[in-house]
Amino acid sequence: MDDDSPYARWEQRTEIPLFLASLLFMGAYAARVLDVSMPSGWQRLCDFTMLALWLLFAADYLGRWRLSGQRLWHFARTHFLHTVVVILPLLRPLRIVPLYDAVQHRQGEPRLSLHARVIAYASLSTLLLGFTGALAVYQQERGAPGATMLSFGDAVWWAAATLSTVGYGDITPVTRGGRAIATVMMAGGLALLGAVTGSFSSWLLQIFSSESDKRPPES
């Protein structure tokens, strides 16, 4: 869309505050999952915080839809990541690219190269996906009969093995919810690994090609 359109202005103004809100949502969810002895008052505060922030994300989604002028189903199809993160708000920090664009638009500094942006985005997305996936699967697996994931450290180890496509098999989900999360993480790990590998290979080829062009022709 045009940078001067209402939709673009909305995105530039809301992207940074909503990213900070998503980090707060992640912190409240992490505290809710990891602190099993949390007093009931703090539990209610975390639950209220997550609900209020989810309503904020939903309002942002509806605002973007209205400003786009599209039918809802068409907006959901053409803005797939927006739709995913409003359903699964833990994944909202993955919207790093629009956040980077909003910051650069305010600062007016030169942008990173395309290869650097892809590698940085994929690396940060891997860290965020690993952390949120570890939290989500640990919540499902904790206390389940026959579970091999006995601590959050086990969940982090499993997430690292899953995203790197190594898959040692020493720790595996046994619940339906845990296996569903594992399926999403395996698909995400393959996509992110392919993005990093492809971008890095393209960057190397570009460097070698430029060096070859600078060499004087052999007599």
C-alpha positions as CSV (number, residue, x, y, z in Angstrom):
1,M,0.0,0.0,0.0
2,D,0.9,3.7,-0.4
3,D,3.0,5.0,2.5
4,D,0.5,7.9,2.8
5,S,-2.6,5.7,3.0
6,P,-4.6,5.4,6.2
7,Y,-3.6,1.8,6.5
8,A,0.1,2.6,6.2
9,R,-0.1,5.4,8.8
10,W,-2.0,3.1,11.1
11,E,0.7,0.5,10.8
12,Q,3.6,3.0,11.4
13,R,1.9,4.4,14.5
14,T,0.8,1.1,16.1
15,E,3.6,-1.4,15.2
16,I,6.0,-0.4,18.0
17,P,3.4,-0.2,20.8
18,L,1.8,-3.4,19.8
19,F,5.2,-5.2,19.7
20,L,5.9,-4.0,23.2
21,A,2.4,-5.2,24.2
22,S,3.2,-8.6,22.7
23,L,6.3,-8.9,24.8
24,L,4.2,-8.1,27.9
25,F,1.7,-10.8,26.8
26,M,4.6,-13.3,26.5
27,G,5.9,-12.3,29.9
28,A,2.5,-12.8,31.6
29,Y,2.1,-16.2,29.8
30,A,5.6,-17.3,30.8
31,A,5.0,-16.3,34.4
32,R,1.6,-18.2,34.4
33,V,3.2,-21.3,33.0
34,L,6.5,-21.4,34.9
35,D,5.4,-20.3,38.4
36,V,3.3,-23.1,39.6
37,S,3.2,-21.7,43.1
38,M,2.0,-18.3,42.0
39,P,-0.6,-16.8,44.4
40,S,-4.1,-16.7,43.1
41,G,-4.2,-12.9,43.0
42,W,-1.2,-12.8,40.7
43,Q,-2.7,-15.6,38.6
44,R,-5.8,-13.5,38.0
45,L,-3.6,-10.5,37.2
46,C,-1.8,-12.5,34.6
47,D,-5.0,-13.8,33.1
48,F,-6.5,-10.3,33.0
49,T,-3.4,-8.9,31.4
50,M,-3.4,-11.6,28.7
51,L,-7.1,-11.1,28.0
52,A,-6.9,-7.3,27.8
53,L,-3.9,-7.5,25.4
54,W,-5.6,-10.1,23.3
55,L,-8.6,-7.7,23.0
56,L,-6.2,-5.0,22.0
57,F,-4.7,-7.2,19.3
58,A,-8.2,-8.1,18.0
59,A,-9.1,-4.4,17.9
60,D,-6.0,-3.7,15.9
61,Y,-6.9,-6.5,13.5
62,L,-10.4,-5.1,13.0
63,G,-9.0,-1.6,12.5
64,R,-6.6,-2.8,9.8
65,W,-9.5,-4.7,8.1
66,R,-11.7,-1.6,8.1
67,L,-8.9,0.6,6.7
68,S,-8.0,-1.9,4.0
69,G,-11.5,-1.6,2.5
70,Q,-11.5,-5.4,1.7
71,R,-14.0,-8.1,2.5
72,L,-13.1,-9.9,5.7
73,W,-12.3,-13.2,4.1
74,H,-10.1,-11.6,1.5
75,F,-8.3,-9.6,4.1
76,A,-7.7,-12.7,6.2
77,R,-6.3,-14.5,3.1
78,T,-4.0,-11.7,2.0
79,H,-2.9,-10.8,5.5
80,F,-2.2,-14.3,6.7
81,L,0.3,-13.4,9.4
82,H,-2.1,-10.8,10.9
83,T,-4.7,-13.5,11.1
84,V,-2.4,-16.1,12.7
85,V,-1.1,-13.7,15.4
86,V,-4.5,-12.6,16.5
87,I,-5.5,-16.2,16.9
88,L,-2.2,-17.1,18.5
89,P,-1.0,-13.9,20.2
90,L,2.2,-15.6,21.5
91,L,3.4,-15.5,17.9
92,R,2.9,-11.7,17.4
93,P,6.6,-10.9,18.1
94,L,7.3,-12.7,14.8
95,R,6.1,-9.5,13.1
96,I,9.7,-8.2,13.2
97,V,9.8,-7.0,9.6
98,P,6.9,-4.5,9.9
99,L,8.5,-3.4,13.2
100,Y,11.8,-2.8,11.5
101,D,10.1,-0.8,8.7
102,A,8.3,1.3,11.3
103,V,11.5,2.1,13.2
104,Q,13.4,2.9,10.0
105,H,10.6,5.1,8.8
106,R,10.9,7.2,12.0
107,Q,14.7,7.3,12.0
108,G,15.2,7.8,8.3
109,E,18.4,5.7,8.5
110,P,19.7,3.5,5.6
111,R,18.1,0.0,5.6
112,L,20.0,-3.2,5.9
113,S,20.7,-5.2,2.9
114,L,18.1,-7.8,1.8
115,H,20.3,-10.7,2.8
116,A,21.0,-9.2,6.2
117,R,17.3,-8.6,6.8
118,V,16.4,-12.2,5.9
119,I,19.1,-13.7,8.1
120,A,18.3,-11.4,11.1
121,Y,14.6,-12.0,10.8
122,A,15.0,-15.7,10.5
123,S,17.4,-15.9,13.5
124,L,15.2,-13.7,15.7
125,S,12.1,-15.7,14.6
126,T,13.8,-18.9,15.5
127,L,14.6,-17.7,19.0
128,L,11.0,-16.4,19.6
129,L,9.4,-19.5,18.1
130,G,11.7,-21.7,20.2
131,F,10.8,-19.9,23.4
132,T,7.1,-19.7,22.8
133,G,7.0,-23.3,21.6
134,A,8.9,-24.5,24.7
135,L,6.4,-22.7,26.9
136,A,3.3,-24.0,25.1
137,V,4.5,-27.6,24.9
138,Y,5.6,-27.6,28.5
139,Q,2.2,-26.4,29.6
140,Q,0.7,-29.3,27.7
141,E,3.2,-32.0,28.8
142,R,3.6,-31.0,32.5
143,G,2.2,-33.7,34.7
144,A,0.9,-35.8,31.8
145,P,1.1,-39.6,32.2
146,G,4.2,-41.0,30.7
147,A,5.7,-37.6,29.9
148,T,9.4,-37.4,29.3
149,M,9.4,-33.5,29.5
150,L,9.9,-33.0,33.2
151,S,11.1,-29.4,33.4
152,F,11.1,-26.2,31.3
153,G,14.8,-27.0,30.6
154,D,13.7,-30.2,29.0
155,A,11.2,-28.2,26.9
156,V,13.9,-25.8,25.8
157,W,16.2,-28.7,24.8
158,W,13.4,-30.3,22.9
159,A,12.5,-27.0,21.1
160,A,16.2,-26.5,20.0
161,A,16.4,-30.1,18.7
162,T,13.1,-29.7,16.9
163,L,13.8,-26.4,15.3
164,S,17.2,-27.4,14.2
165,T,15.6,-30.5,12.6
166,V,18.0,-32.8,14.6
167,G,15.3,-34.5,16.6
168,Y,17.3,-36.6,19.1
169,G,14.2,-38.4,20.3
170,D,15.2,-38.4,23.9
171,I,12.3,-36.1,24.8
172,T,9.1,-36.4,22.9
173,P,5.6,-35.0,23.5
174,V,3.0,-37.5,24.5
175,T,-0.2,-35.4,24.6
176,R,-2.3,-34.4,21.6
177,G,-1.7,-30.7,22.2
178,G,2.0,-31.2,22.6
179,R,2.2,-33.1,19.3
180,A,0.2,-30.5,17.5
181,I,2.6,-27.8,18.7
182,A,5.5,-30.1,17.6
183,T,4.1,-30.3,14.1
184,V,3.9,-26.5,13.8
185,M,7.4,-26.1,15.2
186,M,8.9,-28.7,12.8
187,A,7.3,-26.9,9.8
188,G,8.5,-23.6,11.1
189,G,12.0,-24.9,11.7
190,L,12.3,-26.2,8.2
191,A,11.1,-22.9,6.7
192,L,13.4,-20.7,8.8
193,L,16.4,-23.0,8.2
194,G,15.7,-22.9,4.5
195,A,15.5,-19.1,4.6
196,V,18.8,-18.7,6.4
197,T,20.6,-21.2,4.3
198,G,19.3,-19.8,1.0
199,S,19.9,-16.2,1.9
200,F,23.5,-17.0,3.1
201,S,24.2,-19.0,0.0
202,S,22.9,-16.2,-2.2
203,W,25.1,-13.7,-0.3
204,L,28.2,-15.8,-0.8
205,L,27.5,-16.2,-4.5
206,Q,27.1,-12.4,-4.8
207,I,30.4,-11.8,-3.1
208,F,32.3,-14.3,-5.2
209,S,30.7,-13.0,-8.4
210,S,31.7,-9.4,-7.5
211,E,35.2,-10.5,-6.8
212,S,35.4,-12.4,-10.1
213,D,34.3,-9.2,-11.9
214,K,37.0,-7.2,-10.3
215,R,39.8,-9.5,-11.4
216,P,41.8,-8.3,-14.4
217,P,41.4,-10.5,-17.5
218,E,44.2,-13.0,-18.0
219,S,46.5,-12.2,-21.0
